[in-house]
């Protein structure tokens, strides 16, 4: 008897020190500890509808289905016990029970419909939402912590490079299912994810009862494999074939995954028959995804395919300006132009540059200037300069400026030839790591001092925007001309 009394008081003291007063206090800590041990994606998949009840030294997991109960007990018991020890500070009696939610709630179980729920705690690139009954348990919702705010279309910077993709996203929002599937493709950092998130946000805002799923190709594959090995295919298929909106990013991940490709194909067919909306993204066009199989690439191409190109100068400038406003930064226009001109491929790098610049300004207590930006971002600028062969640079300059390639490398010193040649040398220093002597030798056997002088001349043109080398004209002079040449270089 004495030992039992002693144990009781030990539990009381430990619980008091840990703040162990109620499920509402400790429950979120326990859930967080479990998610850290098994991974956030697996936690969301298996614990989203599990009620954790803490009473005295007992932790009870109330599961809505026998399958979920058996899976948790057989696969996660050790992790749950360790999480209980860590969160509660005591060794608890762990119980698994089958039944509806407790505490007098009248919310029925979902009858096996995994997707009928509202879930605001999302992973880095996956989101599942929707409740067919419209009922949300406020206690459960209060415990969920949003970790990612999905962007909306009104924050998307429109331009010539992405106008088709934006228009396609707006069509989907106006009339879901009318252009299904939507397929966005292009390199990293061109806005594909932003558009898909905008679609998800708009359709969810329109109807809280809509069932929407947002995930990556890797996540779809992982969930399918878990369902396959755990004999949970019926629930998996009910979940993904019963949604109103299915968004999957990076479908190129499905390459050489035969079973997953078959499941995805059947899922697409089922949703298309029901008039549901699908949206996909990839780093290449459907015609370049032959390794996924002819049947799947045909389905990708059967809706609306929109190419997303790297942001042009105007888009990059606007992204930097908006990013500065969002961060409360005062960024002079020369610094905005500096960032936009050096980071030309991936829009994410523009935000990264602003973050670095903001931190450097606060650390040094200096105002943001071009000098500070060059000192802070020099490494970032250098690492993102794509190496381009000298002949490609010469070819792009000749095509845009209207100069014969032989003249560009000739002794001709007329203005119509010398100015494009200086511009080509300047671009060669920007896009290659070739020594100055090698650049000079390529452009007609000129010395390294001539290459340096050419760079200084072009920099002065960039500052004044008053010179437009060659025979071709550009609306804004040298700035637009350089943009055209750089686009030509990327295209080559």
Secondary structure as GFF3:
##gff-version 3
##sequence-region A 1 492
A	DSSP	alpha_helix	2	17	.	.	.	ID=ss1
A	DSSP	alpha_helix	23	38	.	.	.	ID=ss2
A	DSSP	alpha_helix	40	47	.	.	.	ID=ss3
A	DSSP	beta_strand	51	55	.	.	.	ID=ss4
A	DSSP	beta_strand	58	63	.	.	.	ID=ss5
A	DSSP	alpha_helix	66	75	.	.	.	ID=ss6
A	DSSP	alpha_helix	77	88	.	.	.	ID=ss7
A	DSSP	beta_strand	93	98	.	.	.	ID=ss8
A	DSSP	beta_strand	127	129	.	.	.	ID=ss9
A	DSSP	alpha_helix	138	143	.	.	.	ID=ss10
A	DSSP	three_ten_helix	153	155	.	.	.	ID=ss11
A	DSSP	alpha_helix	163	174	.	.	.	ID=ss12
A	DSSP	beta_strand	182	185	.	.	.	ID=ss13
A	DSSP	alpha_helix	192	206	.	.	.	ID=ss14
A	DSSP	beta_strand	212	216	.	.	.	ID=ss15
A	DSSP	alpha_helix	217	229	.	.	.	ID=ss16
A	DSSP	alpha_helix	233	240	.	.	.	ID=ss17
A	DSSP	beta_strand	245	249	.	.	.	ID=ss18
A	DSSP	three_ten_helix	251	254	.	.	.	ID=ss19
A	DSSP	alpha_helix	258	273	.	.	.	ID=ss20
A	DSSP	beta_strand	277	282	.	.	.	ID=ss21
A	DSSP	three_ten_helix	286	288	.	.	.	ID=ss22
A	DSSP	three_ten_helix	290	292	.	.	.	ID=ss23
A	DSSP	alpha_helix	294	301	.	.	.	ID=ss24
A	DSSP	beta_strand	304	307	.	.	.	ID=ss25
A	DSSP	alpha_helix	313	326	.	.	.	ID=ss26
A	DSSP	alpha_helix	333	342	.	.	.	ID=ss27
A	DSSP	alpha_helix	347	364	.	.	.	ID=ss28
A	DSSP	alpha_helix	370	383	.	.	.	ID=ss29
A	DSSP	alpha_helix	390	401	.	.	.	ID=ss30
A	DSSP	alpha_helix	405	408	.	.	.	ID=ss31
A	DSSP	alpha_helix	415	431	.	.	.	ID=ss32
A	DSSP	alpha_helix	436	442	.	.	.	ID=ss33
A	DSSP	alpha_helix	448	464	.	.	.	ID=ss34
A	DSSP	alpha_helix	478	491	.	.	.	ID=ss35
###
